[in-house]
Amino acid sequence: MDSSVPETSGVVGGHVLVPTRFVWPYGGTRVFLTGSFTRWSEHLPMSPVEGCPTVFQAICSLTPGYHQYKFFVDGEWRHDESQPSVSGNYGIVNTVMLTRETDPIPPMVESPGSRSNMDVDNDVFQHVVRVSDGPSPRFSEADLEVSRHRISVYLSTHTAYELLPESGKVLALDVNLPVKQAFHILYEQGIPVAPLWDSCKGQFVGVLSALDFILILRELGSLGSNLTEEELETHTISAWKEGKSHLERQIDGHGRAFPKILIHAGPYDCLKDVALKILQSKVATVPIIHSSTQDGSFPQLLHLASLSGVLKCVCRHFRHSSSTLPILQQPICSIPLGTWVPEIGEPNGRPLAMLRPNAPLSAALSLLLQAQVSSIPIVDDNDSLLDIYSRSDITALAKDRVYAQIHLDEMSIHQALQLGQDANSPTGFFDGQRCQMCLRTDSLHKVMERLSNPGVRRLVIVEAGSKRVEGIISLMDVFRFLIG
């Protein structure tokens, strides 16, 4: 069931109505809602949430102010003991206070014409007060194994050819291009990564990504840098890659060189092998390369495969038979998936990195490298989501040679994000679609559908209404869980 809510439900007596979602998470056969907003005379039917048969919900348009409500479950009056309640004329009833219809998150200062970075599939996040998410249902290990087996069979019997679009372009860069020019190309084309072609070897030899740009900027800003801004004008991709390889050997403490091999796949490789290569190599994309000769000469670059493409194939294949994958109907809060903000009293697990918009850009780049994550939620003082900073956002600094005019410690994350949100910037990667959200009660199937969209690599789990960050789920998280 889609939890979409109209942005404006109407006006009564000069008051704007606020769509409000009520939830009864304790099961039943027939569940009704009544309250002061129905004058306690009308019983509103509640519907079970898709994938959560024990969770019922109803959406009502209410005037701002104080309301009381109660549930009628299978012929008995009930109230939710986990929510605020009072004793009144109708026994113990739950209460809710609705504020006026305003965006609960103070917007970041935006220039005229700038776009919002939030992309949501409904208006629940801005206008719905979540009454309760209810207890987390437990999933069955048997359901998980059945689902994993069926997905594994599909991935093992379908090839990378299914990832190839009917039309499109694939961009590759020559290793002899200056680094500066290469990053201008990435920015102008709206892409975060490109394969590298060595014309002398007649081979694809690697990829250039936003991570390279981050490392270059940090190198330029370091006191002992061997790379100056002037050298960046003529410094080739090949020279940078050789220097980076030498640096990595020093960091790793290896005494000898280990030549890196380009991680790639062929069009006849199965989808499971493609996904495993991406997971094991911890890369965003894998080039699909085909050669008609046995020695691999005259290679053809067909496509850049990503986990979102593989996931789209899975979702398309099981679209009309999702019931055969029972684990997909479970809410994400009930399965070990993603990175979550620890609850009070819980042992500290993997911390969820978050930053404030006034933090320096250097802090974001350091965190991206040290925590080995691809993005960082940007939150306000209440940990409510404002935006997200991703590795690929760094290419916006290529615009008008901004990287040569700023210090990473002096530019804030908010200022850096504004560069990518300029209304005149190229469409494509900087289209405001990177900040995708979901709720903890969303089913795994819904999360997979969202993640299968091009350019989406993670979903930020937020609390309805406040947009307080509760966790984050990436494409890699989903595949590690599904493949096992």
Solvent accessible surface area in square Angstrom, and as a share of the most:
residue,aa,sasa,rsa
1,M,103,0.46
2,D,96,0.50
3,S,15,0.09
4,S,56,0.36
5,V,7,0.04
6,P,92,0.58
7,E,101,0.45
8,T,85,0.50
9,S,47,0.30
10,G,27,0.26
11,V,93,0.54
12,V,88,0.50
13,G,76,0.73
14,G,68,0.65
15,H,105,0.47
16,V,57,0.33
17,L,22,0.11
18,V,9,0.05
19,P,1,0.01
20,T,0,0.00
21,R,10,0.04
22,F,0,0.00
23,V,1,0.01
24,W,2,0.01
25,P,5,0.03
26,Y,93,0.35
27,G,11,0.11
28,G,38,0.37
29,T,110,0.64
30,R,159,0.58
31,V,4,0.02
32,F,40,0.17
33,L,0,0.00
34,T,1,0.00
35,G,0,0.00
36,S,46,0.29
37,F,47,0.20
38,T,17,0.10
39,R,211,0.77
40,W,45,0.16
41,S,92,0.59
42,E,96,0.43
43,H,73,0.33
44,L,40,0.20
45,P,97,0.61
46,M,12,0.05
47,S,45,0.29
48,P,67,0.42
49,V,27,0.16
50,E,107,0.48
51,G,23,0.22
52,C,7,0.04
53,P,101,0.64
54,T,69,0.40
55,V,13,0.07
56,F,10,0.04
57,Q,12,0.05
58,A,12,0.10
59,I,68,0.35
60,C,16,0.10
61,S,48,0.31
62,L,6,0.03
63,T,43,0.25
64,P,37,0.23
65,G,23,0.23
66,Y,112,0.43
67,H,17,0.08
68,Q,45,0.20
69,Y,1,0.00
70,K,21,0.09
71,F,0,0.00
72,F,49,0.20
73,V,8,0.05
74,D,77,0.40
75,G,52,0.50
76,E,107,0.48
77,W,119,0.42
78,R,97,0.36
79,H,44,0.20
80,D,1,0.00
81,E,152,0.68
82,S,77,0.49
83,Q,42,0.19
84,P,87,0.55
85,S,52,0.33
86,V,61,0.35
87,S,95,0.61
88,G,39,0.38
89,N,153,0.79
90,Y,113,0.43
91,G,34,0.33
92,I,81,0.41
93,V,1,0.00
94,N,0,0.00
95,T,16,0.09
96,V,19,0.11
97,M,121,0.54
98,L,4,0.02
99,T,106,0.62
100,R,192,0.70
101,E,49,0.22
102,T,92,0.54
103,D,69,0.36
104,P,64,0.40
105,I,12,0.06
106,P,95,0.60
107,P,109,0.69
108,M,36,0.16
109,V,127,0.73
110,E,83,0.37
111,S,63,0.40
112,P,138,0.86
113,G,64,0.61
114,S,24,0.16
115,R,94,0.34
116,S,71,0.46
117,N,14,0.07
118,M,41,0.18
119,D,35,0.18
120,V,47,0.27
121,D,62,0.32
122,N,15,0.08
123,D,39,0.20
124,V,0,0.00
125,F,4,0.02
126,Q,66,0.29
127,H,21,0.09
128,V,1,0.01
129,V,52,0.30
130,R,53,0.19
131,V,10,0.06
132,S,7,0.04
133,D,25,0.13
134,G,28,0.27
135,P,80,0.50
136,S,52,0.34
137,P,41,0.26
138,R,191,0.70
139,F,27,0.11
140,S,47,0.31
141,E,113,0.51
142,A,66,0.51
143,D,46,0.24
144,L,9,0.04
145,E,95,0.42
146,V,60,0.34
147,S,0,0.00
148,R,55,0.20
149,H,121,0.54
150,R,101,0.37
151,I,2,0.01
152,S,30,0.19
153,V,72,0.42
154,Y,10,0.04
155,L,1,0.00
156,S,54,0.35
157,T,94,0.55
158,H,49,0.22
159,T,47,0.27
160,A,0,0.00
161,Y,95,0.36
162,E,71,0.32
163,L,17,0.09
164,L,49,0.24
165,P,76,0.48
166,E,187,0.84
167,S,97,0.62
168,G,72,0.70
169,K,160,0.68
170,V,54,0.31
171,L,41,0.20
172,A,42,0.33
173,L,5,0.02
174,D,47,0.24
175,V,10,0.06
176,N,89,0.46
177,L,38,0.19
178,P,35,0.22
179,V,1,0.00
180,K,42,0.18
181,Q,85,0.38
182,A,0,0.00
183,F,2,0.01
184,H,39,0.17
185,I,37,0.19
186,L,1,0.00
187,Y,12,0.04
188,E,101,0.45
189,Q,75,0.33
190,G,10,0.09
191,I,50,0.26
192,P,42,0.26
193,V,15,0.09
194,A,0,0.00
195,P,0,0.00
196,L,3,0.01
197,W,71,0.25
198,D,21,0.11
199,S,66,0.42
200,C,122,0.73
201,K,137,0.58
202,G,26,0.25
203,Q,94,0.42
204,F,28,0.12
205,V,51,0.29
206,G,13,0.13
207,V,42,0.24
208,L,0,0.00
209,S,28,0.18
210,A,5,0.04
211,L,47,0.23
212,D,2,0.01
213,F,3,0.01
214,I,0,0.00
215,L,46,0.23
216,I,0,0.00
217,L,8,0.04
218,R,95,0.35
219,E,46,0.21
220,L,44,0.22
221,G,61,0.59
222,S,53,0.34
223,L,192,0.95
224,G,68,0.65
225,S,32,0.20
226,N,133,0.68
227,L,11,0.06
228,T,65,0.38
229,E,60,0.27
230,E,127,0.57
231,E,75,0.34
232,L,2,0.01
233,E,65,0.29
234,T,105,0.61
235,H,48,0.21
236,T,38,0.22
237,I,0,0.00
238,S,36,0.23
239,A,39,0.30
240,W,17,0.06
241,K,54,0.23
242,E,120,0.54
243,G,38,0.37
244,K,30,0.13
245,S,37,0.24
246,H,91,0.41
247,L,81,0.40
248,E,49,0.22
249,R,68,0.25
250,Q,115,0.51
251,I,129,0.65
252,D,91,0.47
253,G,63,0.61
254,H,98,0.44
255,G,88,0.84
256,R,164,0.60
257,A,60,0.46
258,F,103,0.43
259,P,122,0.77
260,K,157,0.67
261,I,145,0.73
262,L,26,0.13
263,I,72,0.36
264,H,78,0.35
265,A,1,0.01
266,G,19,0.18
267,P,4,0.02
268,Y,151,0.57
269,D,44,0.23
270,C,28,0.17
271,L,0,0.00
272,K,50,0.21
273,D,63,0.33
274,V,0,0.00
275,A,0,0.00
276,L,51,0.25
277,K,65,0.28
278,I,1,0.00
279,L,17,0.08
280,Q,138,0.61
281,S,39,0.25
282,K,138,0.59
283,V,49,0.28
284,A,38,0.30
285,T,27,0.15
286,V,0,0.00
287,P,2,0.01
288,I,0,0.00
289,I,22,0.11
290,H,48,0.21
291,S,32,0.21
292,S,105,0.68
293,T,56,0.33
294,Q,199,0.89
295,D,115,0.60
296,G,34,0.33
297,S,37,0.24
298,F,170,0.71
299,P,23,0.14
300,Q,105,0.47
301,L,32,0.16
302,L,51,0.25
303,H,39,0.17
304,L,40,0.20
305,A,1,0.00
306,S,31,0.20
307,L,6,0.03
308,S,11,0.07
309,G,24,0.23
310,V,0,0.00
311,L,0,0.00
312,K,79,0.34
313,C,4,0.02
314,V,2,0.01
315,C,5,0.03
316,R,121,0.44
317,H,95,0.43
318,F,17,0.07
319,R,113,0.41
320,H,178,0.80
321,S,42,0.27
322,S,26,0.17
323,S,94,0.61
324,T,52,0.30
325,L,0,0.00
326,P,36,0.23
327,I,0,0.00
328,L,3,0.02
329,Q,45,0.20
330,Q,31,0.14
331,P,3,0.02
332,I,0,0.00
333,C,31,0.19
334,S,5,0.03
335,I,9,0.05
336,P,98,0.62
337,L,5,0.03
338,G,31,0.30
339,T,15,0.08
340,W,60,0.21
341,V,45,0.26
342,P,49,0.31
343,E,99,0.44
344,I,183,0.93
345,G,79,0.76
346,E,91,0.41
347,P,122,0.76
348,N,138,0.71
349,G,52,0.50
350,R,143,0.52
351,P,108,0.68
352,L,26,0.13
353,A,25,0.20
354,M,45,0.20
355,L,32,0.16
356,R,86,0.32
357,P,27,0.17
358,N,124,0.64
359,A,16,0.13
360,P,53,0.33
361,L,0,0.00
362,S,25,0.16
363,A,34,0.26
364,A,0,0.00
365,L,0,0.00
366,S,28,0.18
367,L,45,0.22
368,L,0,0.00
369,L,40,0.20
370,Q,139,0.62
371,A,39,0.30
372,Q,135,0.60
373,V,32,0.18
374,S,26,0.17
375,S,10,0.06
376,I,0,0.00
377,P,1,0.01
378,I,0,0.00
379,V,0,0.00
380,D,24,0.12
381,D,124,0.64
382,N,114,0.58
383,D,46,0.24
384,S,5,0.03
385,L,0,0.00
386,L,21,0.10
387,D,0,0.00
388,I,0,0.00
389,Y,1,0.00
390,S,3,0.02
391,R,57,0.21
392,S,9,0.06
393,D,9,0.05
394,I,0,0.00
395,T,3,0.02
396,A,2,0.02
397,L,1,0.01
398,A,0,0.00
399,K,46,0.19
400,D,104,0.54
401,R,82,0.30
402,V,19,0.11
403,Y,17,0.06
404,A,31,0.24
405,Q,125,0.55
406,I,43,0.22
407,H,122,0.55
408,L,28,0.14
409,D,106,0.55
410,E,131,0.59
411,M,22,0.10
412,S,20,0.13
413,I,0,0.00
414,H,38,0.17
415,Q,95,0.42
416,A,5,0.04
417,L,4,0.02
418,Q,48,0.21
419,L,39,0.19
420,G,7,0.07
421,Q,12,0.05
422,D,48,0.25
423,A,60,0.46
424,N,136,0.70
425,S,10,0.06
426,P,41,0.26
427,T,119,0.69
428,G,43,0.41
429,F,47,0.19
430,F,7,0.03
431,D,55,0.29
432,G,9,0.08
433,Q,78,0.35
434,R,21,0.08
435,C,0,0.00
436,Q,7,0.03
437,M,0,0.00
438,C,4,0.02
439,L,8,0.04
440,R,47,0.17
441,T,25,0.14
442,D,18,0.09
443,S,16,0.11
444,L,0,0.00
445,H,44,0.19
446,K,51,0.21
447,V,0,0.00
448,M,1,0.00
449,E,48,0.22
450,R,26,0.10
451,L,0,0.00
452,S,5,0.03
453,N,59,0.30
454,P,113,0.71
455,G,50,0.48
456,V,5,0.03
457,R,82,0.30
458,R,12,0.05
459,L,0,0.00
460,V,1,0.00
461,I,0,0.00
462,V,0,0.00
463,E,39,0.17
464,A,7,0.05
465,G,15,0.15
466,S,39,0.25
467,K,7,0.03
468,R,90,0.33
469,V,2,0.01
470,E,10,0.05
471,G,0,0.00
472,I,22,0.11
473,I,0,0.00
474,S,31,0.20
475,L,13,0.06
476,M,37,0.17
477,D,24,0.13
478,V,0,0.00
479,F,3,0.01
480,R,112,0.41
481,F,12,0.05
482,L,4,0.02
483,I,38,0.19
484,G,76,0.74
